[in-house]
């Protein structure tokens, strides 16, 4: 916190400008839900938090003119992360090429889909949150059945559910800080996962607007069989080392891979416009690769990255700015969706080639999901005995 750079400092200053009313609202909405002693402690803690945040904001404002402007980590540090931390056997230049190829494919396939769907009615918004939550609950059960009936992935009966609930008033002032999901934890395997949603509205952001029309594109990524489902399986792993999150490459790769895999499996065949949403998501994830790499190498500023996402996906300005700032602050995270997906597809291809007629998609997916916290290059080595990617990484040390 004491080594700030100007673009991040400006973002923090803007985020903290109304810290007092936001935290007071959080405390006011929480207090009726707490015991008297906890409510008193919350009041004192809230005032202390407000004072600390306002002091930090003032300190940033005072230092802003003298702060460095560069947010880029540079090629050497970025390559170190890719090869030594994420264990992705690629260079930044290879990532850009992979992302561009996937962008071309996503745009082409979306074009074919739109041509096919000429005259199909648009997806209507749900009339209210209750209708959206009821639909999500039905679809979650249907997806579980689909996975089992099609032999795609084993769905253990002990895994709980992923549900939509209204965004609580005490979370609303903080909802800009991250995804409003509760994916539980290794100690809460008996709890349902939760996605807190706002009322359906055409003014919602890019992702929330899609769920207000059809919950499934986000449900399969965030819920079942995506993040919630994968994390629960990994948290129950018999090897405690594999229960813990390591890097988003495998996790986000699984989430994104799931979307198109289920598109190809026929899950969305009953809704042509929902298929278009999946292709729009594909466009975004391909562009994220370019944005991530160019931010890390200093070829994009945060503002340029946000404008590029807004115009090219396209998407709303608020989501685009938020994505650009997040990716600048966490180099290597935005590539994990697209590159992780490509790693899984390559892993699948190698597995089918090695196993021939004995290859079973369910068995392959069960392994990948259970070990979904393990980098995919290591999964491939363990599953197939192929060390070429690991040897390449060792050569770059």
N, C-alpha and C positions, 0 to 999 in steps of 0.2 A: 504493500500500500504506500510505502514511502519512496517508491521508484516509478511513479506514474509517468505516462506519456500524454501529451496534450489531447489527442483524439479520445482516448479512454477517459481522461479527466473531464472533458466536456460532456461525455455521455453520462458519467457519474453525477456531475453537477446538475444536469437536466433531470435525471432520475430522482435526485434527492430534493428537488426544489419544493415538493409538497410532502416531504416525509412526515411532518407533524400531523396534518389532518389525516393522512392515510393510516398512520399507526394508531392514532386516537380512535379512528373508526374500527380498526381491527380489535382494539381492546374493548371498546364499547359493545361490539357484537359478540365477543367471546365471554365477557364477564357473566352474563346470565346462564352460561353453560357450565360454569365452574363453581366449586365449593367456595365458601366465603373467604377462607384463608388464601386459597389460590388466587381468587379475584383481587385481593389486596396486594399480593406479591406481583401480580400481572400489572397493576397500576403503577407500582414503583418501577418495575422493570421497563415499562413502556416509556416513562419519563426519562429514565437513564439512556435508553436506546435513542430516543429523539435527540437528547443533548449530544450524544456521541456522533450521530449522523450529521447533525447541523454543524457541529464543530469540524468534522471531516470535510464537509462541503465548503465551509469557509476557508479551511486550509488549502483545499484544491484551488479555489478561486484566487487566493492570494498568490499561489505559486504558478498558476496557469501560464502567465507570460514567459516564464523561464523554462518551461518543460519542453523536452525534445518532442518532435513531431512524428518521428518514424515509428510505426508499429510492426514493421516487417521483421521476422526472425532471420531471414536470409537463407540462401540455398543450403549452405553447409549444415546449419542447425536443423533445417527441415528434413534434409536427407538423413541426418542422424536419427531423428524421430522415426521416419519411415522404416529404416532398416534395422535400427537397434532397439527401438521401443515397440512400435506396432508390428514389427516383423513382416512388413510388406515388401516384397522383393522388387520394388520399382523405384525409378528416379522421378523427380518432378516433371521432367519432360515426357516421360512415358505416361504419367497420370494425365497430363493435358491431352495427349493423343487419345487415350482411352476415353476420357470424358467427351471429347469432340465426336468420336465415333458413336458413342451412345446417344449424344444429342441428336445427331443426324438420324439415327434409328428411331428415336422417340418421336421426332417431328414427322418422319415419314409414316410411321404406324398410326400416329394420331390423325394424320391427313386421310389415310385409308379409312379409319374408323368414322371420321366425320362424313366422308363421302358415302359410306355405307348407311349412315344414320340420317340422311336427308329426309326431312319431313317428320322425324320422330319428335314427340313433344318434349319440352324441357322438364327437368326434375323440379317438382314443386317443393317448397319449404314445408316442413312439418308445421301444423297449426299451433303447437305449443310444446313445452318441454316434456310433458307427460306422454304425448304421442311419440316423441323422439326416443324417450327412454324405453317405452314399451316395444318399439320397433327394434331398438338395439338389443334388448334382452332376447327377443325372438331370433334375431339374426345370429347372435352368439351361439345359441343352441343349434341352429341350423348349420353353422360353420363347423362345429364339432362333429355333427353327424356326417357332413360332407367329407371331412378329412378321413374319417374312419371308413365310410362306404367306398370311397375312391382309392383306398389303400395308400394315402399320401403321407399320413403321420399318425402315430399312436397318440390317443388322447386318454391318459389315465383317469379313472373315475375319481381319484382323490383330489385332482386339481380343481380349485374353486373357480369362480366366475369373474368376468370383467364387466363391470356395470357402469352405466351413466347415472349421475346424480346431479341435481342443480348445484351450481357454484354457490357455496355458502357465503353469506354477507361478510364474514370475517376474512375470507380469502380474496374477495373481489379487489380490495385495494392493493394486493400483492400479486395479482394474476399476471402482470407484465414481466415478472421476474423469472418465469419459466413455464413449462408445460404443467397444466393443472391436473396432473395424474398422481395417484397413489398406487404404485405397483407392489406394495407390501414390502417384505424383507425376508431374509432367511429365518427370522424368528416369528414370522407371521404367515406361515404357509396355510393356516386355516382361515385366513381372511380373504374376502373377495378383493380383487383389484378395482380401482375406481377411476373414472374420468369425470371430472366436474365440468359441466357444460353451462353455457349461457342460453337464454331463450332464443329460438330460431329468429333470424333477422337477415335481410339482405345486406346489412351493414357489417356483418361479421367478417373477420379476417379469412384469409385463403383456406386454411385447414378447417376451421370451425364452420365455415360456410358449406364445405363439402359434407360434413357430418350432419348439418341441418337439412340436407337433402337425401342423403343415404349414409347411414353410419358405417357401412362395411369397409370402404377404402381405408379409413383410419382404424377401424376395429381390427382388421387383419394385421395391421402394422403395430399398433400400440397394445392390443389386447390378445386375442386368440386368432391365429397361433403365433402372434408376434411377441412384443417385449414382455408383457405380463406372463404369458404362457412359457416362453423360453427361460425367463429368469427363474420362475418357480421350479421348472425342471432342473435347472443348473444349481439352484440353492439346495435341492434335495440330493445332489450328487453324493455318492458314497465316499468320494475323495474330497476332503474339506478344502484342499487347495483350489479345486476347480469350482468352488461355490462362489467365488468372489469376482466381482467385475474387474477387468484388467484394462481393456481398451475397447473403444466403440466399434472397431472394425468388424468383429464377428457379430456383435449385437445388432448394430444398425444394418450390417450386411444381410442378416437374417430377416430383419423387419422389411427391408426394401425388396429383397428376393421373394418374400412371401407374396407381395402384391402382384407381381407379374406372373409368378408361378400359379397362383389361384385364378388369375385372369385366363391363362392358357388352359387351366383345368376345367374352366366353364362355370366358375362360381358366379360370375357377373353376366352370364348370358341372358338373364331375365330382365336386364336393364341396360339398354344401349348407351344411355347418357352416363351411367356409372362407369362404363368401360372408358369413356372419354376422360373421366376424372383420373383414372389410373394412368392414362397416357400423359396427362398434364403433370401428375406427380413424377413420372419418369423424366419429363423435360426438366423439372426443377432439380432432381437429384443429379442429372448429368451436368447441369450448369454449376451446381455447387462445387464440383471438382475444379472447374476453371477458376471460380471465385476463391476457393480455398488456396490453391496454388499461387495465384497472382497476388493475393493478400500477403501470403507468407514471403514471396519473393520481392515484394515492394512494387509490383506492377499495377496494383489497384490501391486506391485509398478506400476507407470505409464508405465514404460518400459515393465514390464511383461504383463500388461493388453493389451498394443498395440500389442505385439507379439502374444498373445493368440487370439485376434480378427483376426489378419492377417492370421494366420495359420488355424483357426478353422472355420471361416465363409465360405470360405476364402474371403479376400478382399485385396485391394492394401495397401501398407505400409503407404502411406501418410494419407489416410482416417482412417486407424486403429490408427495411432499415434494421430491424431487430436481428434478422439472419446475418446480415453483413457484419454488424457489431459483434455478434456471438462468434462468428467464424474468425474474425480478426483476433479475438481474445483467446481462442483455442485452436491454434493451427493444427491441421490434420483431422479435425473432427468432421468437417463437412465432406471430406472425400470418402468417409467410411461407408456411407450408404451405397454409392455407386461402385466403389472399388471392392467393398466387401461382397456385394452381390456378384460382381464378376469373378471374384475368387471362388465363391460357392459354385457358380456355374462351371468354372474350370475344374474344380474338385469333383463335381458330379460327372463331367465328361471323362476325366481320368479314371474314376471309379467304374463307370460303365465299360470303358475300354478294357480295364484290367479284369473285371469279373465276368464280362460277357453275358450269357444268358442267365447266369446266377445273380446278376444285379437286381436288387429290389429297392425301389424308390423309398418305400416306407422305412426300411432298415437304414438307408443312407441318411434320410431326414432325422430319424430318431437319434442317430449318433451326433449329427451336427447340432441339433437343438439341445440335447443333454449336455454337450460340451461347448455350449454357445458363449461361454466366457473365455474360451481359449483361442488365441490367434489362429486364423484359418490355415496358415502355412504349417503350424504345428499339428493341427487336426489332420491335415493331408498326410503328413509324415507318419503319424501314428496309424491312421486307417489303411494306408496303402503301402507304407514303407518307402515312399518316395522322398529322397533327401535333397533333390536338386535345388529347390528353393532355399532350403536352409544352407546348403553349401554356397550358393550365390551370396547370401547374406554374410556368411563367414568370410568370403573373399573380400568383401567391402569393409571389413573392420580395419 
